[in-house]
């Protein structure tokens, strides 16, 4: 049975691949232009906050704690969107994408007027919205802003196939492998574009988000 008939449009593989590409694109950008930091990997921020606190560097600790807090707030904000906006011409996921797109575009415009910490903090907020809006691919839990869980899923499904020979397991391993490659491609694309656009490379994430937004229109209902 085709993916179109068995999964909601926001859980289809092309959407997941574009979301992963977008996240790889953004984190490659922040790594290059914001002191080798990532907007989505909050585990790293938690560890660095702990190190800074242990050394008594409280201002440094705050620069890592702020993205953590705003990542939490971003997920909470998206939950609020789900209860505020009803499905009509636009889906819940499209409302989330609009907020993320407008937010990132605004950050690019005002990037010279805010500190690097504020920049990373607000990006974390918008990536948390994305993470909460798209929790599944083809009915399976996945993370669209980091690869750790997806790597685990590849390993688990490969072993499941080894012991059971279930075709669904090898298919799932392939699915998550493609998502990981999409992260890699996003980082590659971001770095390539930065050779020409430098600090405004982040604008390249906007076409990716708009493509996802357009693909989420379910024309099969018409």
C-alpha positions as CSV (number, residue, x, y, z in Angstrom):
1,X,0.0,0.0,0.0
2,X,1.4,3.4,-0.9
3,X,2.6,5.9,1.6
4,X,0.0,8.4,0.4
5,X,-2.8,6.1,1.5
6,X,-1.4,4.9,4.8
7,X,0.2,7.9,6.5
8,X,-0.9,11.5,7.2
9,X,0.7,14.0,4.8
10,X,2.9,15.5,7.5
11,X,4.4,12.0,8.3
12,X,5.5,11.2,4.8
13,X,9.2,10.6,4.0
14,X,9.8,13.7,1.7
15,X,8.6,16.0,4.5
16,X,11.0,14.3,7.0
17,X,13.9,14.5,4.6
18,X,13.4,18.2,4.1
19,X,13.0,18.8,7.8
20,X,16.3,17.0,8.5
21,X,18.0,18.9,5.7
22,X,16.7,22.2,7.2
23,X,18.1,21.3,10.6
24,X,21.5,20.3,9.2
25,X,21.6,23.5,7.3
26,X,21.0,25.6,10.4
27,X,23.4,23.9,12.7
28,X,26.2,24.0,10.1
29,X,25.6,27.7,9.9
30,X,25.6,28.3,13.6
31,X,28.7,26.1,14.0
32,X,30.6,28.2,11.4
33,X,29.4,31.7,12.5
34,X,28.5,31.4,16.2
35,X,31.6,30.0,18.0
36,X,31.0,26.3,17.0
37,X,27.7,26.2,18.7
38,X,24.5,24.4,17.7
39,X,21.0,25.7,18.0
40,X,19.2,22.3,18.3
41,X,21.6,20.1,20.4
42,X,20.5,21.0,23.9
43,X,22.4,18.1,25.5
44,X,25.6,19.9,24.5
45,X,24.3,23.2,26.1
46,X,23.3,21.3,29.3
47,X,26.8,19.8,29.6
48,X,28.6,23.1,28.8
49,X,26.3,24.9,31.3
50,X,27.4,22.4,34.0
51,X,31.0,22.9,33.2
52,X,30.7,26.7,33.3
53,X,28.9,26.6,36.6
54,X,31.5,24.3,38.1
55,X,34.2,26.7,37.1
56,X,32.3,29.7,38.5
57,X,31.8,31.2,35.1
58,X,28.2,32.2,35.7
59,X,27.9,34.6,32.7
60,X,29.1,31.8,30.4
61,X,26.7,29.4,32.0
62,X,23.8,31.7,31.3
63,X,24.7,31.8,27.6
64,X,24.1,28.0,27.5
65,X,21.1,28.0,29.9
66,X,19.1,30.5,27.8
67,X,18.9,28.3,24.7
68,X,17.8,25.4,26.9
69,X,15.0,27.4,28.4
70,X,13.9,28.8,25.1
71,X,13.9,25.3,23.5
72,X,11.5,24.3,26.2
73,X,9.4,27.4,25.6
74,X,9.3,26.7,21.9
75,X,7.9,23.2,22.4
76,X,5.3,24.7,24.9
77,X,4.5,27.5,22.4
78,X,3.8,24.9,19.6
79,X,1.5,23.0,22.0
80,X,-0.4,26.3,22.5
81,X,-0.6,26.7,18.7
82,X,-2.3,23.3,18.4
83,X,-5.0,24.4,20.8
84,X,-5.4,27.9,19.4
85,X,-5.6,27.3,15.6
86,X,-8.1,24.9,14.2
87,X,-7.5,22.9,11.0
88,X,-8.9,24.8,8.1
89,X,-7.2,25.8,4.8
90,X,-3.9,25.4,6.8
91,X,-2.9,22.5,8.9
92,X,-1.5,22.7,12.4
93,X,1.9,21.9,11.0
94,X,1.6,24.7,8.4
95,X,0.9,27.2,11.2
96,X,4.0,26.0,13.0
97,X,6.1,26.4,9.8
98,X,4.8,29.9,9.3
99,X,6.0,30.9,12.8
100,X,9.3,29.3,12.2
101,X,9.8,30.8,8.8
102,X,8.9,34.3,9.9
103,X,11.0,34.0,13.0
104,X,14.1,32.9,11.1
105,X,13.7,35.6,8.5
106,X,13.4,38.2,11.2
107,X,16.5,36.9,12.9
108,X,18.5,37.3,9.7
109,X,17.2,40.9,9.3
110,X,18.2,41.9,12.8
111,X,21.3,39.7,13.2
112,X,23.6,42.7,13.5
113,X,21.5,44.2,16.3
114,X,21.5,41.2,18.7
115,X,24.2,39.2,20.4
116,X,25.3,35.8,19.4
117,X,23.7,34.3,22.5
118,X,20.3,35.9,21.7
119,X,20.6,34.7,18.1
120,X,21.2,31.1,19.1
121,X,18.6,31.3,21.9
122,X,15.9,32.4,19.5
123,X,16.9,29.8,16.9
124,X,16.5,27.2,19.5
125,X,13.0,28.4,20.2
126,X,12.0,28.0,16.5
127,X,13.7,24.6,16.1
128,X,11.8,23.3,19.1
129,X,8.6,24.3,17.4
130,X,9.7,22.2,14.4
131,X,10.5,19.3,16.6
132,X,7.2,19.3,18.3
133,X,5.2,19.8,15.1
134,X,6.7,16.8,13.3
135,X,7.2,14.0,15.8
136,X,6.7,11.1,13.4
137,X,7.7,9.8,10.0
138,X,5.5,7.0,8.5
139,X,4.0,6.4,12.0
140,X,7.4,6.0,13.6
141,X,8.9,8.4,16.2
142,X,11.8,10.5,14.8
143,X,13.6,13.7,15.6
144,X,13.8,16.3,12.9
145,X,16.4,18.5,14.6
146,X,19.0,16.0,15.7
147,X,20.3,12.6,14.6
148,X,21.0,10.7,17.9
149,X,17.6,9.0,18.1
150,X,17.6,8.3,14.3
151,X,21.1,6.6,14.6
152,X,19.7,4.4,17.4
153,X,16.7,3.5,15.2
154,X,19.1,2.3,12.4
155,X,21.0,0.1,14.7
156,X,18.0,-1.4,16.5
157,X,16.2,-2.1,13.2
158,X,19.3,-3.7,11.6
159,X,19.6,-6.1,14.6
160,X,15.9,-6.8,14.5
161,X,16.2,-7.8,10.9
162,X,19.2,-10.0,11.6
163,X,17.2,-12.0,14.2
164,X,13.7,-11.9,12.7
165,X,14.2,-11.3,8.9
166,X,11.2,-9.0,9.1
167,X,11.2,-6.8,6.0
168,X,9.7,-3.9,7.9
169,X,12.8,-3.8,10.0
170,X,15.2,-3.4,7.1
171,X,12.8,-0.9,5.5
172,X,12.8,1.2,8.7
173,X,16.6,1.0,8.9
174,X,16.8,2.4,5.4
175,X,14.2,5.1,6.2
176,X,16.2,6.4,9.1
177,X,19.5,6.1,7.2
178,X,18.0,8.4,4.6
179,X,17.0,10.9,7.2
180,X,20.6,10.9,8.6
181,X,21.9,11.5,5.1
182,X,19.5,14.4,4.8
183,X,21.1,16.0,7.9
184,X,24.5,15.5,6.2
185,X,23.3,17.0,3.0
186,X,21.9,20.1,4.8
187,X,25.2,20.7,6.5
188,X,27.0,20.2,3.2
189,X,24.6,22.6,1.4
190,X,24.9,25.3,4.1
191,X,28.7,25.2,4.1
192,X,28.7,25.4,0.3
193,X,26.4,28.4,0.2
194,X,28.4,30.1,2.9
195,X,31.2,30.6,0.4
196,X,29.0,33.2,-1.4
197,X,26.6,34.4,1.2
198,X,28.7,34.4,4.4
199,X,26.6,35.6,7.4
200,X,23.3,35.7,5.5
201,X,23.6,32.0,4.6
202,X,20.7,31.4,7.0
203,X,18.4,32.8,4.4
204,X,18.9,29.6,2.5
205,X,16.8,27.8,5.1
206,X,13.7,29.8,4.1
207,X,13.2,28.1,0.7
208,X,13.4,24.7,2.4
209,X,10.7,25.6,4.9
210,X,8.5,27.1,2.2
211,X,8.8,23.9,0.1
212,X,7.7,21.9,3.1
213,X,4.8,24.3,3.6
214,X,3.6,23.9,0.0
215,X,4.0,20.1,0.1
216,X,1.7,20.0,3.2
217,X,-1.3,21.0,1.1
218,X,-3.3,17.8,0.7
219,X,-4.6,18.1,-2.9
220,X,-6.0,14.6,-2.7
221,X,-9.0,16.0,-0.8
222,X,-10.0,18.1,-3.8
